[in-house]
Amino acid sequence: MTGIKTMQQLDDFVRGATLLGTGGGGSQKMGKDLLLDSFREKKEINWISMNSMEDDAWVCTAFYMGSIAPLSDEDKKQMERLGLKKRSVQRVLVAAVQELEKELNIQISALIPVEMGGLNSAAPLDAAAQMNKAIIDADLAGRAVPEVAQTLPRLNKLPICPIACCDAWGNVSLIRQTHGYDMAEALGKMLSLPAYEPIGLACFAMRVKDARHTVVEGTLSRCIKAGAAVREACEQGRDPAEAFAQVTHGKVVFRGVVEQYTWESRGGYMYADNYIGGRHNYQGHRLHIWAKNENHISWLDDKPFITSPDLIQVVDAKTGEPITNTDLREGMDVAVVGIGNPLYRTPEGIRILGPSHYGFDEIPYTPMEELVK
């Protein structure tokens, strides 16, 4: 059993989870605040290996779903018209898991984070601590993804329903059956829109014997290692971006300044275009990154470069701190790290997470190792 025992480990964990979130995965501050509450309440914040669980035990995933884009003035006015002023549910993931247990008349023994990210790795860990449940040292994607339908259980054809959905305003919905994974994603996203912020979902209830084959193992431990590597590099005067790349078996693929950054919120997702002008060894070159919540497609000097399912993470050039797409601004001095994601390098994995899934049919998926020598 491993976990968070000190404030430094908590900081390292959230930093590392956000670093592996590829520009998405939810608010780092919100995830840290949730974990801090459990830490100060002296709750046990631990994770366990999947191998330590009985085959017939029940597990599920719990996560936040919704756009990470900032609210517009019109959004804020509409919230006032709907009376959305005081949140009545602090921990929507706890509420969602409890609703799923009631729906299925089962006891969930452990949670599995749906993805990496400052919120979606930290929040299920907090929820597990609050409910005195175990959490598995794993996740369902090895990175952050904009759609729950892009996670590994889909590749193994495990049922996503029922889905319990709870928001901070006290609204509870159950999706008992859907036409398919993509429809489940669409319905969940629709429920997030009137909440004007990400909502909590619990789904993919499965036996451990099925879950064993549908996770990326060791990712919570990986978060602490990545976060600590960046912190220690800064403390020792080393390059934090290189430290992050080394601990994740990735590579620094670009350095520069954000010259242009545009985004819009549409259909419950944040779409963004980030243009980085090269500096140092990359002087005279330009990197363009396209995001749907997370970073998915990139072009180096207008030629296709690293794409999902591999990871593209933008970090602060000086501190190595992760920069989510919500916080990215023009003028930032950044480094870009690419990390391979081999579990998705199958025809179906590339179909649901590669360039063509996002409408870039003209871009074939190429493993990043072939692009960056």
Secondary structure, 3 states (H helix, E strand, C coil): CEECCCHHHHHHHHHHHHHCCCCCCCCHHHHHHHHHHHHHCCCCCEEECHHHCCCCCEEEEEEEECCCCCCCHHHHHHHHHCCCCCCCCCCHHHHHHHHHHHHHCCCEEEEEECCCCCCCCHHHHHHHHHHCCEEECEECCCCCCCCHHHCHHHHCCCCCCCEEEECCCCCEEEECCCCCHHHHHHHHHHHHHHHCCCEEEEEEEEEHHHHCCCCEECHHHHHHHHHHHHHHHHHCCCCHHHHHHHHCCCEEEEEEEEEEEEEEEECCEEEEEEEEEECHHHCCCEEEEEEECCEEEEEECCEEEEECCCEEEEEECCCCCECCCCCCCCCCEEEEEEECCHHHCCHHHHHHHCHHHHCCCCCCCCCHHHHCC
